[in-house]
Amino acid sequence: MNLKLTQYLIGGILLCCMSSAPFSIANAYDFSSGVFDFQKKLAKKGDPQAQYKLANMYENGQGVKVDLNAAVEWYKKSAAQNYSAAKMRLTYVDIKTNGYQKTKHETWLKKLQSDAANNDGESLFLLATMHKTGSVVKKDLNKSASLFKRATNKNIPGAEAEYEAVNALLYDEKAETRKANQQKKTQADIAKKEKAKQDKLTLEKKRAAEKRKKSLAAQQAASRDRSNTEKKRKARERDIAAQKKRSAEESNRLKEEQRALHAEKKAAEEAQNKAKKEEKPLVDKSMCKGKKARFLTTCR
């Protein structure tokens, strides 16, 4: 078999399983030790693609323990031969190790995004990986899936497996979202029913309070009416009593006046009678005797 073809096929198997998903890693490296040795032999012979793939194995711990120093060493050797993917990966390892620094890495990020926009397969794969994990860029599984799909169309090894893995994550995420939404709906329904129950109780309490208020108002009005009626009755009784008193006083006054008049009249009569008794006659009674007396006016 042609050496380049063999290298491509083995590299394809490796990159196919560079996913962070446990399933792809477990299935890819039942024979990883032999693949690692094969890539290492090619890398030592100066093949830039093999050097890139070997560095990738060191970076991700595939067939060998994770060794970022070794990864950087082999990426540098590959980059020295103008293997562009190795150059981009070198900066990515620096970011993973020391963190993203805008002043230092912004140009690199813009170039990566530009290369991906121009449909560069390796750039699509790396940017998709970053969106999958939320490294440097915002985590966005939908965007990651789209980028992995485009990388798959560029025949980048491992892109299709990553695309399926991200879709599985999206499915789980949507399932969790549906579950969360259902829980929210259930809680909202419970809250709605509870609110309706509380509103009903509140309304019943309000109506009961209004009923009590009306009843109390009616009782108070009735009490006021009774009180007013009683006051009027007592006022009438006082008026009647006062009228009787005035009538009695007037009757007594009239009686007193009558008694006084009667006494005064009696006294006058007595005085008159007494005066008559004490009065001397003006004509001698003897003169009124005889036939001539009838002609005397004083004797009449």
Secondary structure, DSSP 8 states (H G I E B T S, - for coil): --HHHHHHHHHHHHHHT-SSSHHHHHHH-SSHHHHHHHHHHHHHTT-HHHHHHHHHHHHHTSSS---HHHHHHHHHHHHHTT-HHHHHHHHHHHHHHH---HHHHHHHHHHHHHHHHTT-HHHHHHHHHHHHHTSSS---HHHHHHHHHHHHHTT-TTHHHHHHHHHHHHHHHHHHHHHHHHHHHHHHHHHHHHHHHHHHHHHHHHHHHHHHHHHHHHHHHHHHHHHHHHHHHHHHHHHHHHHHHHHHHHHHHHHHHHHHHHHHHHHHHHHHHHHHHH---SS-GGGG-SGGGGG-GGG-
